[in-house]
């Protein structure tokens, strides 16, 4: 009784049984729809991930440029200020000459 009810609720007349060929044709169509749906969902997930990564990278770049990610920046500035220009120049020249050898 349940089988007849299930068959009559679909597009299949209750007195006919699906042929194997019709079954596989329907299965193929169903598979194609599932594949399209999954591909669409994956595409949307990739787009969302790309947007999130782009946002995070932009925020990171802004924080880096603004000095927010340089907690020792003040220490570097203080050390640089403590070294005289002559000493700094001499040290840089020595380093450059040492690299060329």
Secondary structure, 3 states (H helix, E strand, C coil): CHHHHHHHHCCCCCCCCCCHHHHHHHHHHHHHHHHHHHHHHHHHHHHHHHHHHHHHHHHHHHHHHCCCCCCCHHHHHHHHHHCCHHHHHHHHHHHHHHHHC
